[in-house]
Amino acid sequence: MSRSAAALLLMVAALPTAYAAAPGNLDELLEQTRTLREREAQINKEREAKFLADRNKQAELLAQAKAELSELQRRQVALSSSFDSNEKKLTELQAQLDARAGTLGEMFGVVRQVANDFSSVVRNSMISAQYPDREAFVSKLAQTKALPSIGDLERFWFELQREMTETGSVVRFKSQVVQPDGAAVEQSVSRIGSFTAVADGQYLAYLPSEHKLAVMARQPGGKFSAAAEELSDATTGYVATELDPTRGVLLTIYAQRPNWAERIKHGEGVNYVILLVGIIGALLAVYQFFYLIGVRGKVKKQLTQINQPMTDNPLGRVLASFKGDGSRVEEDAEVVELRISEAVLREVPPLERFQAFLRLAVAAGPLLGLIGTVIGMIITFQSITESGSSDPKLMAAGISAAMIATVLGLGIAIPLLFANAWLTSLSRQIVQILDEQSTGLLAERLEGKTRA
């Protein structure tokens, strides 16, 4: 077999199985070679046709891409020209806006500054409890960076006007009021401007964090409570009430003042001793006062019936002891005088009882107050020593205790001094009547003896 025949056999062996059947002879080999060449020619023809088709399609795509690029370049030129024109127009409009605005920018700056100042007023004003939505608006206007609109400026002007108007108004409205236990209850609130607000006879304070009114934890007493109740109950007309020009600051400070019970409790045990002495003295003085008033009335009644002695009064008992039943007739004037003096002296102690104790209480009151003063100063110096500073707040407690003790001591001494003087005057009037009547009886007896 020649080399060319061997090469053909090898080529045939490299073909797929369908075409790789081994030829039986040279004719078959020749036939397979011819068929293979025809098939390869067909495949190459198909590949060339496909290549030509793809090449034509690529040319179309390239032409389309070039057309799109040309269109985009044209649009780029048009947009660039429009951008430059718009930029120029914006510059002209901005210049026109700045020219027309003039000092309007300064005005907006002033508006923001005023809104910032006004926001603090609104935040702490109890009027905001009735109009809670205005605080958010004013705060937003104060913090905005953009120019406010005409509507914002008009509303801001309205809020300023409303604050001024409501400050001078007395109104009543429904609002949620925070109670001391933390619960919010809807109540009828009476508000005097932005200064004072009351509900159900209680003063209210404004809570900026909750935008609500709250009952003051400690209410001022005395005339303040009466004024609050009168204002809460009023429906028409004028009502005299209390007004805090500091919008609740002074009222809060006044409410923090301790009452007399708290002051006495703070002043150590000597205050209770002073009060005990004063109460005992007052009770004894009142009892003796009514006793002397009753005795004086009976004595005056006895004076109208001088010849009919009654034993329910001192004068009647003196007359009865002097006249007796008529069986005793003293011959000696000195004995008669002694008998009358004895009867008068027997009636004096009930008339002058408790006066010694009252004089003692009058003298002891300032002394007990002095003891309390000394104790208060000791507390003051002890506080200074412990803290190492002379802070007035530290010394205030001791000085207050000292002053309260002094006031209590003088407070019981002065009334008891007047009470004792009054009781002494009443008892002396009765004793004087007894002396006058007994002296008159003695003179009458001596005159009868002389005639006999």
Rosetta blueprint (number, residue, H / E / L):
1 M L
2 S L
3 R H
4 S H
5 A H
6 A H
7 A H
8 L H
9 L H
10 L H
11 M H
12 V H
13 A H
14 A H
15 L L
16 P L
17 T H
18 A H
19 Y H
20 A L
21 A L
22 A L
23 P L
24 G L
25 N L
26 L H
27 D H
28 E H
29 L H
30 L H
31 E H
32 Q H
33 T H
34 R H
35 T H
36 L H
37 R H
38 E H
39 R H
40 E H
41 A H
42 Q H
43 I H
44 N H
45 K H
46 E H
47 R H
48 E H
49 A H
50 K H
51 F H
52 L H
53 A H
54 D H
55 R H
56 N H
57 K H
58 Q H
59 A H
60 E H
61 L H
62 L H
63 A H
64 Q H
65 A H
66 K H
67 A H
68 E H
69 L H
70 S H
71 E H
72 L H
73 Q H
74 R H
75 R H
76 Q H
77 V H
78 A H
79 L H
80 S H
81 S H
82 S H
83 F H
84 D H
85 S H
86 N H
87 E H
88 K H
89 K H
90 L H
91 T H
92 E H
93 L H
94 Q H
95 A H
96 Q H
97 L H
98 D H
99 A H
100 R H
101 A H
102 G L
103 T L
104 L H
105 G H
106 E H
107 M H
108 F H
109 G H
110 V H
111 V H
112 R H
113 Q H
114 V H
115 A H
116 N H
117 D H
118 F H
119 S H
120 S H
121 V H
122 V H
123 R H
124 N H
125 S L
126 M H
127 I H
128 S H
129 A H
130 Q L
131 Y L
132 P L
133 D L
134 R H
135 E H
136 A H
137 F H
138 V H
139 S H
140 K H
141 L H
142 A H
143 Q H
144 T L
145 K L
146 A L
147 L L
148 P L
149 S L
150 I H
151 G H
152 D H
153 L H
154 E H
155 R H
156 F H
157 W H
158 F H
159 E H
160 L H
161 Q H
162 R H
163 E H
164 M H
165 T H
166 E H
167 T H
168 G L
169 S L
170 V E
171 V E
172 R E
173 F E
174 K E
175 S E
176 Q E
177 V E
178 V E
179 Q L
180 P L
181 D L
182 G L
183 A L
184 A E
185 V E
186 E E
187 Q E
188 S E
189 V E
190 S E
191 R E
192 I E
193 G L
194 S L
195 F L
196 T E
197 A E
198 V E
199 A E
200 D L
201 G L
202 Q E
203 Y E
204 L E
205 A E
206 Y E
207 L E
208 P L
209 S L
210 E L
211 H L
212 K E
213 L E
214 A E
215 V E
216 M L
217 A L
218 R L
219 Q L
220 P L
221 G L
222 G L
223 K H
224 F H
225 S H
226 A H
227 A H
228 A H
229 E H
230 E H
231 L H
232 S H
233 D H
234 A L
235 T L
236 T L
237 G L
238 Y L
239 V L
240 A L
241 T L
242 E L
243 L L
244 D L
245 P L
246 T L
247 R L
248 G L
249 V H
250 L H
251 L H
252 T H
253 I H
254 Y H
255 A H
256 Q L
257 R L
258 P L
259 N L
260 W H
261 A H
262 E H
263 R H
264 I H
265 K H
266 H H
267 G L
268 E L
269 G L
270 V H
271 N H
272 Y H
273 V H
274 I H
275 L H
276 L H
277 V H
278 G H
279 I H
280 I H
281 G H
282 A H
283 L H
284 L H
285 A H
286 V H
287 Y H
288 Q H
289 F H
290 F H
291 Y H
292 L H
293 I H
294 G H
295 V H
296 R H
297 G H
298 K H
299 V H
300 K H
301 K H
302 Q H
303 L H
304 T H
305 Q L
306 I L
307 N L
308 Q L
309 P L
310 M L
311 T L
312 D L
313 N L
314 P H
315 L H
316 G H
317 R H
318 V H
319 L H
320 A H
321 S H
322 F H
323 K H
324 G L
325 D L
326 G L
327 S L
328 R L
329 V L
330 E L
331 E L
332 D L
333 A H
334 E H
335 V H
336 V H
337 E H
338 L H
339 R H
340 I H
341 S H
342 E H
343 A H
344 V H
345 L H
346 R H
347 E H
348 V H
349 P H
350 P H
351 L H
352 E H
353 R L
354 F L
355 Q H
356 A H
357 F H
358 L H
359 R H
360 L H
361 A H
362 V H
363 A H
364 A H
365 G H
366 P H
367 L H
368 L H
369 G H
370 L H
371 I H
372 G H
373 T H
374 V H
375 I H
376 G H
377 M H
378 I H
379 I H
380 T H
381 F H
382 Q H
383 S H
384 I H
385 T H
386 E H
387 S H
388 G L
389 S L
390 S L
391 D L
392 P H
393 K H
394 L H
395 M H
396 A H
397 A H
398 G H
399 I H
400 S H
401 A H
402 A H
403 M H
404 I H
405 A H
406 T H
407 V H
408 L H
409 G H
410 L H
411 G H
412 I H
413 A H
414 I H
415 P H
416 L H
417 L H
418 F H
419 A H
420 N H
421 A H
422 W H
423 L H
424 T H
425 S H
426 L H
427 S H
428 R H
429 Q H
430 I H
431 V H
432 Q H
433 I H
434 L H
435 D H
436 E H
437 Q H
438 S H
439 T H
440 G H
441 L H
442 L H
443 A H
444 E H
445 R H
446 L H
447 E H
448 G H
449 K H
450 T H
451 R H
452 A L
